[in-house]
Amino acid sequence: MKRRRVRARWWLLLLLSAGGLIFPARLPAAPGPYPRETPVVRAVKLAGPAVVNVSTRQAGSEGPSPFHQFRDNNLFDQFFRDFFESFGRRESQVTSLGSGVIIDGKKGFILTNEHVVVQASEILVQTVDEQEFQARLVGSDPDNDLALLQIQTKKTLPDLPLGDSDDLMIGETVIAIGNPFGLTHTVTTGVISALNRSLRAGGRVFRDFIQIDAPINPGNSGGPLLDINGRLIGINTAIYDKAEGIGFAIPISKAKRIIQELITYGEVHPAWLGLSLQTVDANLASHFGTGDQGGAVVTQVDPNGPAADSGLARGDVIVGLDHHRVSSTDAYEDILRGYTSGNTVTIKAFRQKRAMEVKIRTSSYPMKKARDLSWDLYGLEVEDEKIQGQPVVAIKNVRRQSPAARIGLRPGDLVHQINEVETSTVEKYLRALAKYRFRQGLSAIVQRGQYAYHVTLTP
């Protein structure tokens, strides 16, 4: 009996061993080694040295307001209701942080967001090897949130040439590099979630954004968006503060024409088609047969404007501009802000309920028309003067019951700035009006006596 038990144990041991339960066979070796240098790693190696840290110092204001001097005057009560800040106060320093990308290493050109450097009194750029340079603002375009900087250096810097964003695909891999919250050269990856996105931020409408699922946080602004091959396809922006888990970038193909104008002129010449329009409301929609899609009906074609030979005529209803839908005159103006002079645009319109398309090449807004803008929209006539040898723009005349008259502006006041543009001459003043002619209002710096203030002009 005992021998049978021993024999049974030996048979059980033999079976378990044969099944590999006690003495398992040697496991196969793990496959590999896998290559660790993925396309993302190679793209970051290629583009990383061209990404820079951008910091700014901005002049702030402190101190008592001089408004109390005019409290007993009803005219000035109305005048100062729109004023919110004065000059001649103590200066303080505020530092902001963003990113940028070197696009020309020989000339030292750096592309970033306009909101990163707006109102900066000093701009500093730090490269990946921790060299620091003082940068010059070549020019900026607030309507497209782009700014071009330049630094001076004897050696050629690593740069990232402009790529192509015209053939992007939804779902393709993208890479963002920047300095979120001051954490230098942070890399995030994701895919393109959507194209041609429009956003409203800070009272402006920004169009044609690339939407990605790689987060873009404060400090990422101005950094590059790369495709899987390390090519520059966009400039990241963090202007949309409601975005969580998604990011937006300005397509580089859109930025190319803006960069060229900034290099050539130091500013972007706003596009002009020479069309006067009226929004198609419900009554007009019934008359023109456009249904509920809205549109903008042509009320006048400037005989000397770009659209003069296009075939468009009074009564045509514009419903599209390139791939954008035109639902009103405001939409038309918002869309046109995204173009510069020399662009070719496709206008989609209806004439007597029949669809038509025309192509028009935009031109710059003529400065002689800007004088009419100043008088017709705001009620201001200005002239060049000199005070202590310095050129200034002085108000010569104010139209009664105009926006300027309503806030109390009067002849002799000096206009130092329109929005972000310094206006020391009438020519600069008129260029600023042309540039911002589509805005719902202008922020101007006006001086009376020893004080200068911000004031809002609403047409």
Sequence and secondary structure as in RCSB ss.txt:
>XXXX:A:sequence
MKRRRVRARWWLLLLLSAGGLIFPARLPAAPGPYPRETPVVRAVKLAGPAVVNVSTRQAGSEGPSPFHQFRDNNL
FDQFFRDFFESFGRRESQVTSLGSGVIIDGKKGFILTNEHVVVQASEILVQTVDEQEFQARLVGSDPDNDLALLQ
IQTKKTLPDLPLGDSDDLMIGETVIAIGNPFGLTHTVTTGVISALNRSLRAGGRVFRDFIQIDAPINPGNSGGPL
LDINGRLIGINTAIYDKAEGIGFAIPISKAKRIIQELITYGEVHPAWLGLSLQTVDANLASHFGTGDQGGAVVTQ
VDPNGPAADSGLARGDVIVGLDHHRVSSTDAYEDILRGYTSGNTVTIKAFRQKRAMEVKIRTSSYPMKKARDLSW
DLYGLEVEDEKIQGQPVVAIKNVRRQSPAARIGLRPGDLVHQINEVETSTVEKYLRALAKYRFRQGLSAIVQRGQ
YAYHVTLTP
>XXXX:A:secstr
 HHHHHHHHHHHHHHHHHTTSSS               HHHHHHHHHGGGEEEEEEEEEEEES  GGGGGTT HH
HHHHHHT   BSS EEEEEEEEEEEEEEETTTTEEEE HHHHTTEEEEEEE TT  EEEEEEEEEEGGGTEEEEE
   SS      B   TT  TT EEEEEE GGG TTEEEEEEEEEEEEEEEETTEEEEEEEEESS   TTTTT EE
EETT  EEEEEE   TT SS EEEEEHHHHHHHHHHHHHHSS  BEE  EEEEE  HHHHHHHT TTS  EEEEE
E TTSGGGGSS  TT EEEEETTEE  SHHHHHHHHTT BTT EEEEEEEETTEEEEEEEE EE  HHHHHHHII
III EEEEEEEETTEEEEEEEEE TTSHHHHTT  TT EEEEETTEE SSHHHHHHHHHHTTTSS EEEEEEETT
EEEEEEE  
